[in-house]
Amino acid sequence: MTGQFAEVRSGEFVRQGNHFTDRITSDGSSDYPVEAGRYVLYICLACPWAHRSMIVRSLLGLEDAIALRVVDPIRDEKGWRFTLDEGGVDPVTGASYVMELYKRSDPSFEGRATVPFLWDTQTERIVSNDYPQITLDLSTQWTALHKEGAPELYPEHAREAIDDMAEQNFHAVNNGVYKAGFATSQDTYEAAYDALFAQLHRLDAHLSTERYLVGRQLSEADVRLYTTLVRFDAAYHGHFKCNERKLTEFAHLWPYARDLFQTPGFGDTTDFDHIKRHYYGTHDKINPTLVIPKGPDLSGWSEPHGRDHLGDS
């Protein structure tokens, strides 16, 4: 999440690497087999990286197979907190802070404890906080537990194209808003800003004739872009100074985002209150007053998107 960066070097935002990178697999190639009820997914509703895993879990119908725990959107000096739970304690592990679970899993851990991550209730340790791999594995390793009619978000024939699109969007858009928002020099801010909007304009043109980013069906690439787009006007446009234009001012990205928002698994997992409270109420160096904005008007998210003619639903 926003806590996943290590430092700002020469004015440039640097994201912290993922510390736990084990995998849950279906073929016996890891120490963690696919098993309903064994693992718990920990997220923050404000976090775009964590939101991805919640969306994919919902789209694939894995809610009964993988339990979900949600941390408070406000981080303090000790990190992510379980203050949404009774007594401020996670009922699964007894922890008050996510950092406690990181230290239990690896006492030598240094850095910021991040979400999302998967917890194994049998070994009582974190399996993975490798957020890109978590969603791919939900799509490819948990197939036996997918609901009937679940979308194929990472089809083998399209993986190269999905990976390419996701990589471009990660650098320029998903991580690009952070590179702009946390920049501490004018040059690094403007470089990130320019790359961000250049890619958004390319995507806007692409989506003028295509319903989705890759092929004619929903994919992992769409999930990854959505979690940035849905936070754009509520947080990134003002708070991160990404203000060339709002999402609502893009001719095709805005209807595309509404199309996804109105798809079960997307809008119903989006919490604008948590999003605004986290960004404006946590980043005191960017927003010293910690005043949370009242807007923007969210009613437009429910307006018809008019994109059904472009591809499959």
PyMOL commands that set and color helices and strands:
alter all, ss='L'
color gray80, all
select helices_A, chain A and resi 2-4+48-59+86-88+98-105+131-140+143-145+156-174+176-181+186-206+220-239+247-249+253-261+267-269+272-282+299-302+308-310
alter helices_A, ss='H'
color red, helices_A
select strands_A, chain A and resi 5-9+12-15+24-25+32-33+39-43+67-70+117-120+125-128
alter strands_A, ss='S'
color yellow, strands_A
deselect
rebuild
show_as cartoon
